[in-house]
Structure formats: C-alpha cells, structure tokens
Amino acid sequence: MTSAVQPYRGTLYSNHSLSRYTSWHIGGTARAFYKPIDLDDCLCFLSTLPASERVIFLGLGSNVLFPDEQLDATVISTRHALTQLTWLDDATLRAEAGVTCSKLAKYATSKGAAKAAFFAGIPGTVGGALAMNAGAFGGETWQYVSHVECITRTGEQHIYGINDFKVSYREVLGPDVFFSAGVFKFELTSDLDAHSSIKQLLKQRNATQPIGTFNCGSVFRNPAGDYAARLIEAAQLKGVRVGDAQVSEHHANFILNQGQATARDIRTLIEYIQNKVHSCFGIQLVPEVQIIE
C-alpha cells in the first residue's frame, strides 16, 4: 500500500522542539510543526487541517513564551517562507509576514523612507509587529499601515483596511485572522543619512539593552505616563532570580535565561514582579510577551 500524496510542499514535523525557535531558548515541543515553502503553500497546508486544530504562527520567536510541556497545536513557522518585500509604487511597500523588521527598515530607508528606521529596533517579523502594533524609538507599526493581507484558519485570503481593527499601544483587535502581509505607506525624503540613522538607533539600543543574551525583548508594556523598567528598578528587582530566570541588571524590563531557565521559572518571575510592583506603587504591569498555554 502506498501513502497518500500530500498537496502541500513544505515540511511537517511531529513532536518538534520549540526552544531553538525562540529568543529565550525556552519551550517544550509542538505536536506538529510546519515549515511552508511560501504563502501559497501555507494556504494549502491550512486547508488540510481539521477545523478543530489549534494553529499558532511563529516568526522569530522574540516575543513568545511556550510551555515546558508538549504544546497541543500545530505551529507554522513563517521564517524563511513568507519573505517577499516589494515596492508597489514610489511610496507603498508590501512586506510579507516572515520579513524581519530589521530587513524592512534597511530596505525602506535605502529608498528614501527615512521614518521606517524605527523598525530596525523591533527584534521580530512583520507578522508579529502587525499583531501587536510593535514599536521602537517612538515609532509604531500601525502608524504606517495602508492595509493588511490576512488568511483565515481554513486558508482563505482577505484584505482589510485599518478601520477594520482597533489599534492601541501594543494591542490590535479585529477579525479572527492571521496577518500574511502588511502594506505600508511611507513619505519619501531626500534624507541621505537614513542608513546612519539606523546605525545610531541601534547603537542607542545596544547601549541600553542586554544585547547578546537570551531574552524576549521587553517583558511588560509601559503603563500610561511611566515606564515598566523604572517601576521594576524602583521596586529593587534588578538581578532577582527564579532558577535560571533573572531580571536583567542592564535593563529592568528584560528577563534573561541564564542557562537552563524553564517556562515555569519565567512565569513565576513575571508574577513576582507584578505583585511587587503593585505592592509598591499600586500599578498592575501587563505582560507584553505572549504567554502560550
């Protein structure tokens, strides 16, 4: 007997390790893990899944915490797959979900879109940036969105405008879809120092953040009118550890994996920080990192 030929072209793994796909280097396994070839292949694969299957899209894994145990879901990796980046006209740029934000910044600024430089400070992909309205250096993703291309759980494609979503600081609410591409409008300038601007912004980031460590980026959203890092530091939590999870001595809104930290260590430390900051200042910090159960 011969096995049925699958309609999709990518690679499907079973019981696949997740830790190597996250910047924290933490996580158990995914019951199923799929690496599509391109967007069409991704759509094809989605159409083959049972309606009850839980699906999670994963970019660079810089803003996510997976559980230590096996995740009962199918994880689809957009890394090296949804990577098309093209100008539609002189000021309109289309970027698929798997494009890294740093690549978007370099590509856009090289064409004169100087205000796109802030994307270089976002350690993720366009898909993740769209999903959470990621920002850096005073800029936010949805400031420049013209419209978005989305796919449904069953593999259908739709286009939505910015008015179809409620966008706020680090939160995007709207239709139950996955972002497959963003179309951005940038004002082009004759600024020939855009590349230098990126270098300066990255120099600033490297001086203030624990670059070169296993971390997820900022753990908490900044509360209105204040900074999570300031509150955590004022609560004297720099350097506090749970197992191998540690509040960074360099930037208090970063939690580091100092070797063998588990998701349980991270969650316990997050809760401890929240309780201590609330006890000291009456402010409830809200996680920016996506905690997957």
BADO-883338 format. One record per residue (C-alpha): residue number from 0; residue in three letters; x, y, z. Coordinates in pm, whole numbers. Layout:
% BADO-883338
{k:NUM | r:ALA | px:X | py:Y | pz:Z}
...
END
This chain:
% BADO-883338
{k:0 | r:MET | px:0 | py:0 | pz:0}
{k:1 | r:THR | px:134 | py:345 | pz:-89}
{k:2 | r:SER | px:83 | py:651 | pz:130}
{k:3 | r:ALA | px:-136 | py:935 | pz:6}
{k:4 | r:VAL | px:46 | py:1220 | pz:-164}
{k:5 | r:GLN | px:8 | py:1540 | pz:38}
{k:6 | r:PRO | px:-100 | py:1853 | pz:-150}
{k:7 | r:TYR | px:137 | py:2082 | pz:38}
{k:8 | r:ARG | px:506 | py:2124 | pz:-46}
{k:9 | r:GLY | px:667 | py:2221 | pz:285}
{k:10 | r:THR | px:799 | py:2006 | pz:567}
{k:11 | r:LEU | px:582 | py:1875 | pz:850}
{k:12 | r:TYR | px:745 | py:1759 | pz:1175}
{k:13 | r:SER | px:596 | py:1572 | pz:1469}
{k:14 | r:ASN | px:686 | py:1636 | pz:1835}
{k:15 | r:HIS | px:925 | py:1911 | pz:1726}
{k:16 | r:SER | px:1140 | py:2112 | pz:1968}
{k:17 | r:LEU | px:1034 | py:2475 | pz:2009}
{k:18 | r:SER | px:1315 | py:2613 | pz:2224}
{k:19 | r:ARG | px:1552 | py:2670 | pz:1931}
{k:20 | r:TYR | px:1291 | py:2885 | pz:1758}
{k:21 | r:THR | px:1258 | py:3136 | pz:2042}
{k:22 | r:SER | px:1497 | py:3408 | pz:2154}
{k:23 | r:TRP | px:1454 | py:3293 | pz:2514}
{k:24 | r:HIS | px:1561 | py:2941 | pz:2409}
{k:25 | r:ILE | px:1279 | py:2803 | pz:2619}
{k:26 | r:GLY | px:992 | py:2568 | pz:2536}
{k:27 | r:GLY | px:893 | py:2205 | pz:2504}
{k:28 | r:THR | px:773 | py:2053 | pz:2179}
{k:29 | r:ALA | px:494 | py:2118 | pz:1932}
{k:30 | r:ARG | px:276 | py:1820 | pz:1849}
{k:31 | r:ALA | px:304 | py:1935 | pz:1486}
{k:32 | r:PHE | px:539 | py:2192 | pz:1333}
{k:33 | r:TYR | px:517 | py:2305 | pz:971}
{k:34 | r:LYS | px:770 | py:2493 | pz:758}
{k:35 | r:PRO | px:592 | py:2619 | pz:445}
{k:36 | r:ILE | px:771 | py:2699 | pz:121}
{k:37 | r:ASP | px:581 | py:3021 | pz:54}
{k:38 | r:LEU | px:243 | py:3186 | pz:109}
{k:39 | r:ASP | px:57 | py:2965 | pz:-138}
{k:40 | r:ASP | px:197 | py:2655 | pz:31}
{k:41 | r:CYS | px:94 | py:2790 | pz:370}
{k:42 | r:LEU | px:-261 | py:2840 | pz:246}
{k:43 | r:CYS | px:-266 | py:2489 | pz:104}
{k:44 | r:PHE | px:-146 | py:2338 | pz:430}
{k:45 | r:LEU | px:-404 | py:2526 | pz:637}
{k:46 | r:SER | px:-681 | py:2394 | pz:414}
{k:47 | r:THR | px:-584 | py:2035 | pz:501}
{k:48 | r:LEU | px:-611 | py:2075 | pz:878}
{k:49 | r:PRO | px:-917 | py:1965 | pz:1077}
{k:50 | r:ALA | px:-1142 | py:2252 | pz:1181}
{k:51 | r:SER | px:-1073 | py:2177 | pz:1547}
{k:52 | r:GLU | px:-693 | py:2205 | pz:1515}
{k:53 | r:ARG | px:-530 | py:2487 | pz:1709}
{k:54 | r:VAL | px:-287 | py:2682 | pz:1491}
{k:55 | r:ILE | px:-12 | py:2918 | pz:1606}
{k:56 | r:PHE | px:202 | py:3125 | pz:1370}
{k:57 | r:LEU | px:563 | py:3183 | pz:1472}
{k:58 | r:GLY | px:809 | py:3438 | pz:1335}
{k:59 | r:LEU | px:1144 | py:3498 | pz:1505}
{k:60 | r:GLY | px:1008 | py:3390 | pz:1843}
{k:61 | r:SER | px:1123 | py:3709 | pz:2012}
{k:62 | r:ASN | px:800 | py:3789 | pz:2194}
{k:63 | r:VAL | px:669 | py:3449 | pz:2294}
{k:64 | r:LEU | px:693 | py:3203 | pz:2582}
{k:65 | r:PHE | px:600 | py:2843 | pz:2507}
{k:66 | r:PRO | px:521 | py:2593 | pz:2785}
{k:67 | r:ASP | px:774 | py:2338 | pz:2907}
{k:68 | r:GLU | px:536 | py:2056 | pz:2816}
{k:69 | r:GLN | px:423 | py:1949 | pz:2470}
{k:70 | r:LEU | px:202 | py:2210 | pz:2302}
{k:71 | r:ASP | px:-115 | py:2050 | pz:2169}
{k:72 | r:ALA | px:-123 | py:2255 | pz:1849}
{k:73 | r:THR | px:21 | py:2296 | pz:1501}
{k:74 | r:VAL | px:288 | py:2566 | pz:1486}
{k:75 | r:ILE | px:356 | py:2724 | pz:1146}
{k:76 | r:SER | px:691 | py:2894 | pz:1101}
{k:77 | r:THR | px:695 | py:3196 | pz:870}
{k:78 | r:ARG | px:1073 | py:3228 | pz:900}
{k:79 | r:HIS | px:1238 | py:3183 | pz:558}
{k:80 | r:ALA | px:893 | py:3138 | pz:400}
{k:81 | r:LEU | px:675 | py:3449 | pz:380}
{k:82 | r:THR | px:963 | py:3676 | pz:282}
{k:83 | r:GLN | px:852 | py:3880 | pz:-21}
{k:84 | r:LEU | px:936 | py:4251 | pz:10}
{k:85 | r:THR | px:841 | py:4476 | pz:-281}
{k:86 | r:TRP | px:755 | py:4836 | pz:-366}
{k:87 | r:LEU | px:406 | py:4864 | pz:-515}
{k:88 | r:ASP | px:468 | py:5225 | pz:-610}
{k:89 | r:ASP | px:707 | py:5503 | pz:-512}
{k:90 | r:ALA | px:578 | py:5526 | pz:-154}
{k:91 | r:THR | px:394 | py:5195 | pz:-94}
{k:92 | r:LEU | px:579 | py:4891 | pz:34}
{k:93 | r:ARG | px:439 | py:4538 | pz:70}
{k:94 | r:ALA | px:608 | py:4310 | pz:321}
{k:95 | r:GLU | px:505 | py:3953 | pz:392}
{k:96 | r:ALA | px:473 | py:3830 | pz:749}
{k:97 | r:GLY | px:807 | py:3649 | pz:757}
{k:98 | r:VAL | px:1014 | py:3955 | pz:663}
{k:99 | r:THR | px:1227 | py:4065 | pz:957}
{k:100 | r:CYS | px:1164 | py:4417 | pz:1081}
{k:101 | r:SER | px:1534 | py:4495 | pz:1052}
{k:102 | r:LYS | px:1528 | py:4399 | pz:682}
{k:103 | r:LEU | px:1218 | py:4614 | pz:630}
{k:104 | r:ALA | px:1396 | py:4910 | pz:790}
{k:105 | r:LYS | px:1706 | py:4877 | pz:576}
{k:106 | r:TYR | px:1512 | py:4820 | pz:253}
{k:107 | r:ALA | px:1269 | py:5106 | pz:310}
{k:108 | r:THR | px:1526 | py:5362 | pz:421}
{k:109 | r:SER | px:1751 | py:5276 | pz:127}
{k:110 | r:LYS | px:1469 | py:5401 | pz:-98}
{k:111 | r:GLY | px:1421 | py:5723 | pz:97}
{k:112 | r:ALA | px:1161 | py:5619 | pz:359}
{k:113 | r:ALA | px:1358 | py:5766 | pz:648}
{k:114 | r:LYS | px:1076 | py:5726 | pz:902}
{k:115 | r:ALA | px:1090 | py:5347 | pz:861}
{k:116 | r:ALA | px:1421 | py:5345 | pz:1050}
{k:117 | r:PHE | px:1246 | py:5264 | pz:1381}
{k:118 | r:PHE | px:1164 | py:4914 | pz:1252}
{k:119 | r:ALA | px:1533 | py:4829 | pz:1300}
{k:120 | r:GLY | px:1473 | py:4832 | pz:1675}
{k:121 | r:ILE | px:1198 | py:4568 | pz:1664}
{k:122 | r:PRO | px:1351 | py:4219 | pz:1710}
{k:123 | r:GLY | px:1087 | py:4029 | pz:1518}
{k:124 | r:THR | px:899 | py:3990 | pz:1191}
{k:125 | r:VAL | px:635 | py:4196 | pz:1015}
{k:126 | r:GLY | px:364 | py:3945 | pz:1112}
{k:127 | r:GLY | px:439 | py:3982 | pz:1480}
{k:128 | r:ALA | px:475 | py:4359 | pz:1451}
{k:129 | r:LEU | px:130 | py:4382 | pz:1292}
{k:130 | r:ALA | px:-26 | py:4151 | pz:1550}
{k:131 | r:MET | px:87 | py:4360 | pz:1849}
{k:132 | r:ASN | px:148 | py:4705 | pz:1698}
{k:133 | r:ALA | px:514 | py:4670 | pz:1786}
{k:134 | r:GLY | px:720 | py:4984 | pz:1820}
{k:135 | r:ALA | px:1063 | py:5124 | pz:1895}
{k:136 | r:PHE | px:1233 | py:5462 | pz:1920}
{k:137 | r:GLY | px:898 | py:5643 | pz:1927}
{k:138 | r:GLY | px:751 | py:5480 | pz:1615}
{k:139 | r:GLU | px:471 | py:5222 | pz:1595}
{k:140 | r:THR | px:390 | py:4974 | pz:1320}
{k:141 | r:TRP | px:29 | py:5074 | pz:1250}
{k:142 | r:GLN | px:122 | py:5442 | pz:1206}
{k:143 | r:TYR | px:230 | py:5346 | pz:854}
{k:144 | r:VAL | px:-16 | py:5069 | pz:761}
{k:145 | r:SER | px:-226 | py:5126 | pz:449}
{k:146 | r:HIS | px:-399 | py:4790 | pz:460}
{k:147 | r:VAL | px:-324 | py:4431 | pz:556}
{k:148 | r:GLU | px:-349 | py:4095 | pz:383}
{k:149 | r:CYS | px:-484 | py:3819 | pz:606}
{k:150 | r:ILE | px:-557 | py:3448 | pz:596}
{k:151 | r:THR | px:-825 | py:3260 | pz:781}
{k:152 | r:ARG | px:-790 | py:2941 | pz:978}
{k:153 | r:THR | px:-913 | py:2746 | pz:672}
{k:154 | r:GLY | px:-666 | py:2904 | pz:430}
{k:155 | r:GLU | px:-877 | py:3176 | pz:269}
{k:156 | r:GLN | px:-730 | py:3518 | pz:187}
{k:157 | r:HIS | px:-883 | py:3856 | pz:272}
{k:158 | r:ILE | px:-776 | py:4220 | pz:259}
{k:159 | r:TYR | px:-867 | py:4453 | pz:546}
{k:160 | r:GLY | px:-828 | py:4826 | pz:597}
{k:161 | r:ILE | px:-702 | py:4997 | pz:910}
{k:162 | r:ASN | px:-1060 | py:5078 | pz:1016}
{k:163 | r:ASP | px:-1133 | py:4705 | pz:1045}
{k:164 | r:PHE | px:-909 | py:4688 | pz:1351}
{k:165 | r:LYS | px:-898 | py:4862 | pz:1686}
{k:166 | r:VAL | px:-534 | py:4953 | pz:1730}
{k:167 | r:SER | px:-377 | py:5078 | pz:2052}
{k:168 | r:TYR | px:-47 | py:5057 | pz:2236}
{k:169 | r:ARG | px:84 | py:4701 | pz:2186}
{k:170 | r:GLU | px:-263 | py:4568 | pz:2107}
{k:171 | r:VAL | px:-456 | py:4501 | pz:1787}
{k:172 | r:LEU | px:-815 | py:4376 | pz:1799}
{k:173 | r:GLY | px:-1019 | py:4276 | pz:1497}
{k:174 | r:PRO | px:-1124 | py:3985 | pz:1277}
{k:175 | r:ASP | px:-1013 | py:3634 | pz:1374}
{k:176 | r:VAL | px:-740 | py:3606 | pz:1110}
{k:177 | r:PHE | px:-364 | py:3576 | pz:1073}
{k:178 | r:PHE | px:-160 | py:3855 | pz:914}
{k:179 | r:SER | px:13 | py:3732 | pz:598}
{k:180 | r:ALA | px:141 | py:4069 | pz:474}
{k:181 | r:GLY | px:133 | py:4437 | pz:552}
{k:182 | r:VAL | px:115 | py:4720 | pz:301}
{k:183 | r:PHE | px:285 | py:5034 | pz:431}
{k:184 | r:LYS | px:278 | py:5395 | pz:315}
{k:185 | r:PHE | px:592 | py:5597 | pz:374}
{k:186 | r:GLU | px:671 | py:5954 | pz:286}
{k:187 | r:LEU | px:988 | py:5955 | pz:78}
{k:188 | r:THR | px:1251 | py:6214 | pz:152}
{k:189 | r:SER | px:1592 | py:6309 | pz:17}
{k:190 | r:ASP | px:1750 | py:6219 | pz:352}
{k:191 | r:LEU | px:2077 | py:6054 | pz:254}
{k:192 | r:ASP | px:2163 | py:5979 | pz:617}
{k:193 | r:ALA | px:1882 | py:5728 | pz:676}
{k:194 | r:HIS | px:2130 | py:5444 | pz:696}
{k:195 | r:SER | px:2330 | py:5640 | pz:950}
{k:196 | r:SER | px:2007 | py:5695 | pz:1145}
{k:197 | r:ILE | px:1959 | py:5319 | pz:1174}
{k:198 | r:LYS | px:2316 | py:5275 | pz:1292}
{k:199 | r:GLN | px:2268 | py:5546 | pz:1553}
{k:200 | r:LEU | px:1938 | py:5397 | pz:1674}
{k:201 | r:LEU | px:2093 | py:5051 | pz:1703}
{k:202 | r:LYS | px:2390 | py:5198 | pz:1888}
{k:203 | r:GLN | px:2145 | py:5354 | pz:2131}
{k:204 | r:ARG | px:1962 | py:5023 | pz:2173}
{k:205 | r:ASN | px:2284 | py:4829 | pz:2227}
{k:206 | r:ALA | px:2389 | py:5074 | pz:2497}
{k:207 | r:THR | px:2065 | py:5042 | pz:2693}
{k:208 | r:GLN | px:1954 | py:4681 | pz:2639}
{k:209 | r:PRO | px:2114 | py:4344 | pz:2722}
{k:210 | r:ILE | px:2205 | py:4255 | pz:2362}
{k:211 | r:GLY | px:2370 | py:3916 | pz:2318}
{k:212 | r:THR | px:2168 | py:3744 | pz:2591}
{k:213 | r:PHE | px:1874 | py:3502 | pz:2578}
{k:214 | r:ASN | px:1575 | py:3732 | pz:2625}
{k:215 | r:CYS | px:1238 | py:3807 | pz:2466}
{k:216 | r:GLY | px:1271 | py:4184 | pz:2442}
{k:217 | r:SER | px:1054 | py:4395 | pz:2671}
{k:218 | r:VAL | px:853 | py:4174 | pz:2905}
{k:219 | r:PHE | px:593 | py:4430 | pz:3017}
{k:220 | r:ARG | px:403 | py:4708 | pz:2847}
{k:221 | r:ASN | px:478 | py:5057 | pz:2972}
{k:222 | r:PRO | px:190 | py:5186 | pz:3187}
{k:223 | r:ALA | px:41 | py:5521 | pz:3089}
{k:224 | r:GLY | px:277 | py:5803 | pz:3172}
{k:225 | r:ASP | px:551 | py:5580 | pz:3309}
{k:226 | r:TYR | px:800 | py:5307 | pz:3220}
{k:227 | r:ALA | px:788 | py:4945 | pz:3331}
{k:228 | r:ALA | px:1167 | py:4939 | pz:3364}
{k:229 | r:ARG | px:1164 | py:5237 | pz:3603}
{k:230 | r:LEU | px:900 | py:5078 | pz:3823}
{k:231 | r:ILE | px:1078 | py:4742 | pz:3834}
{k:232 | r:GLU | px:1408 | py:4905 | pz:3919}
{k:233 | r:ALA | px:1245 | py:5127 | pz:4183}
{k:234 | r:ALA | px:1099 | py:4812 | pz:4340}
{k:235 | r:GLN | px:1462 | py:4693 | pz:4371}
{k:236 | r:LEU | px:1409 | py:4391 | pz:4149}
{k:237 | r:LYS | px:1715 | py:4416 | pz:3925}
{k:238 | r:GLY | px:1910 | py:4091 | pz:3943}
{k:239 | r:VAL | px:1629 | py:3895 | pz:4114}
{k:240 | r:ARG | px:1625 | py:3530 | pz:4006}
{k:241 | r:VAL | px:1393 | py:3234 | pz:3993}
{k:242 | r:GLY | px:1601 | py:2937 | pz:3891}
{k:243 | r:ASP | px:1796 | py:3049 | pz:3585}
{k:244 | r:ALA | px:1548 | py:3327 | pz:3502}
{k:245 | r:GLN | px:1686 | py:3665 | pz:3605}
{k:246 | r:VAL | px:1576 | py:4029 | pz:3587}
{k:247 | r:SER | px:1847 | py:4200 | pz:3384}
{k:248 | r:GLU | px:2092 | py:4422 | pz:3570}
{k:249 | r:HIS | px:2127 | py:4622 | pz:3248}
{k:250 | r:HIS | px:1758 | py:4692 | pz:3175}
{k:251 | r:ALA | px:1492 | py:4601 | pz:3430}
{k:252 | r:ASN | px:1219 | py:4527 | pz:3173}
{k:253 | r:PHE | px:1419 | py:4233 | pz:3037}
{k:254 | r:ILE | px:1422 | py:3883 | pz:3184}
{k:255 | r:LEU | px:1723 | py:3671 | pz:3091}
{k:256 | r:ASN | px:1760 | py:3298 | pz:3053}
{k:257 | r:GLN | px:2094 | py:3249 | pz:3224}
{k:258 | r:GLY | px:2132 | py:2892 | pz:3104}
{k:259 | r:GLN | px:1862 | py:2641 | pz:3192}
{k:260 | r:ALA | px:1559 | py:2857 | pz:3274}
{k:261 | r:THR | px:1220 | py:2695 | pz:3223}
{k:262 | r:ALA | px:891 | py:2849 | pz:3119}
{k:263 | r:ARG | px:774 | py:2788 | pz:3474}
{k:264 | r:ASP | px:1070 | py:2991 | pz:3606}
{k:265 | r:ILE | px:984 | py:3278 | pz:3372}
{k:266 | r:ARG | px:614 | py:3277 | pz:3460}
{k:267 | r:THR | px:692 | py:3267 | pz:3831}
{k:268 | r:LEU | px:931 | py:3561 | pz:3799}
{k:269 | r:ILE | px:679 | py:3759 | pz:3591}
{k:270 | r:GLU | px:414 | py:3711 | pz:3861}
{k:271 | r:TYR | px:659 | py:3804 | pz:4134}
{k:272 | r:ILE | px:748 | py:4128 | pz:3953}
{k:273 | r:GLN | px:382 | py:4212 | pz:3901}
{k:274 | r:ASN | px:299 | py:4153 | pz:4269}
{k:275 | r:LYS | px:598 | py:4350 | pz:4397}
{k:276 | r:VAL | px:537 | py:4650 | pz:4166}
{k:277 | r:HIS | px:167 | py:4650 | pz:4255}
{k:278 | r:SER | px:250 | py:4633 | pz:4625}
{k:279 | r:CYS | px:497 | py:4922 | pz:4598}
{k:280 | r:PHE | px:315 | py:5153 | pz:4355}
{k:281 | r:GLY | px:-40 | py:5027 | pz:4306}
{k:282 | r:ILE | px:27 | py:4969 | pz:3934}
{k:283 | r:GLN | px:-54 | py:4640 | pz:3764}
{k:284 | r:LEU | px:204 | py:4565 | pz:3496}
{k:285 | r:VAL | px:64 | py:4393 | pz:3187}
{k:286 | r:PRO | px:288 | py:4146 | pz:3002}
{k:287 | r:GLU | px:388 | py:4242 | pz:2651}
{k:288 | r:VAL | px:528 | py:3895 | pz:2587}
{k:289 | r:GLN | px:277 | py:3642 | pz:2452}
{k:290 | r:ILE | px:247 | py:3357 | pz:2703}
{k:291 | r:ILE | px:124 | py:3045 | pz:2524}
{k:292 | r:GLU | px:-53 | py:2787 | pz:2740}
END
